[in-house]
Amino acid sequence: MSIDGLPVRWAIMVGLLAIVPALWYGFGRAGLAGVVTVINVLIIVAALYVATGPVSVGTHHADEGHGH
């Protein structure tokens, strides 16, 4: 089975599955380390979401490069 045909944003959904073991670790015996682990997983998933988002082409200024 090849993953070439799958949408890139599916990686985000797989990343969200990482929250389950992180919560299990956090509620187990880890305490503060578990909270940090869950926060790190959320940061990684958010970064994947931003990185795989659509690129907007309307962000360039019309007078860019003309010395204004």
TACOR-V625778 format. One record per residue. N is the residue number from 0. SS is DSSP state (~ for helix, > for strand, _ for the rest). PHI is phi in whole degrees, 0 to 359 (999 if undefined). NEAR is the number of other C-alpha atoms within 10 Angstrom. Layout:
n=N ss=SS phi=PHI near=NEAR
n=N ss=SS phi=PHI near=NEAR
This chain:
n=0 ss=_ phi=999 near=4
n=1 ss=_ phi=258 near=5
n=2 ss=_ phi=262 near=7
n=3 ss=_ phi=297 near=7
n=4 ss=_ phi=272 near=7
n=5 ss=_ phi=278 near=9
n=6 ss=_ phi=297 near=9
n=7 ss=_ phi=296 near=15
n=8 ss=_ phi=293 near=15
n=9 ss=~ phi=294 near=12
n=10 ss=~ phi=299 near=15
n=11 ss=~ phi=293 near=17
n=12 ss=~ phi=296 near=13
n=13 ss=~ phi=294 near=11
n=14 ss=~ phi=297 near=16
n=15 ss=~ phi=295 near=15
n=16 ss=~ phi=294 near=12
n=17 ss=~ phi=290 near=15
n=18 ss=~ phi=292 near=18
n=19 ss=~ phi=300 near=11
n=20 ss=~ phi=293 near=13
n=21 ss=~ phi=294 near=20
n=22 ss=~ phi=295 near=15
n=23 ss=~ phi=298 near=13
n=24 ss=~ phi=296 near=17
n=25 ss=~ phi=293 near=18
n=26 ss=~ phi=278 near=13
n=27 ss=~ phi=288 near=10
n=28 ss=~ phi=232 near=10
n=29 ss=~ phi=277 near=14
n=30 ss=_ phi=68 near=11
n=31 ss=~ phi=296 near=10
n=32 ss=~ phi=298 near=13
n=33 ss=~ phi=294 near=19
n=34 ss=~ phi=296 near=15
n=35 ss=~ phi=297 near=14
n=36 ss=~ phi=298 near=18
n=37 ss=~ phi=297 near=20
n=38 ss=~ phi=297 near=14
n=39 ss=~ phi=297 near=14
n=40 ss=~ phi=298 near=17
n=41 ss=~ phi=294 near=16
n=42 ss=~ phi=295 near=12
n=43 ss=~ phi=296 near=15
n=44 ss=~ phi=295 near=20
n=45 ss=~ phi=296 near=15
n=46 ss=~ phi=295 near=13
n=47 ss=~ phi=297 near=17
n=48 ss=~ phi=298 near=17
n=49 ss=~ phi=292 near=12
n=50 ss=~ phi=292 near=12
n=51 ss=_ phi=262 near=15
n=52 ss=_ phi=287 near=11
n=53 ss=_ phi=292 near=8
n=54 ss=_ phi=268 near=9
n=55 ss=_ phi=270 near=7
n=56 ss=_ phi=265 near=6
n=57 ss=_ phi=269 near=7
n=58 ss=_ phi=265 near=7
n=59 ss=_ phi=277 near=8
n=60 ss=_ phi=278 near=7
n=61 ss=_ phi=292 near=8
n=62 ss=_ phi=262 near=8
n=63 ss=_ phi=292 near=8
n=64 ss=_ phi=86 near=7
n=65 ss=_ phi=252 near=6
n=66 ss=_ phi=79 near=5
n=67 ss=_ phi=270 near=5
